[in-house]
Amino acid sequence: MLVLSRKLNGGISIGDNVRITVVEIRGNAVRLGVEAPKDVLILRDDVKVAMAAGVPLHEIEDALDFHENQTRQGETQ
């Protein structure tokens, strides 16, 4: 595994058509922006594992929506 350190707005390129940029650093969380062609599938590891385990996509989307809403509520409090 290659481990790289980047500061805010720093980025890395993967091949000729994928770029990852550090968009925000807040506490122990890092937000990454990914630029890639539309035909490149980009998944978080937990979503990929759930899909591989046969969890229906609508259940994964429901869980992600719930998690995202909870996270946003925590940010505004």
Secondary structure, DSSP 8 states (H G I E B T S, - for coil): -------TT-EEEETTTEEEEEEEEETTEEEEEEE--TTS----HHHHHHHHTT--HHHHHHHHHHHHHHHHHHHH-
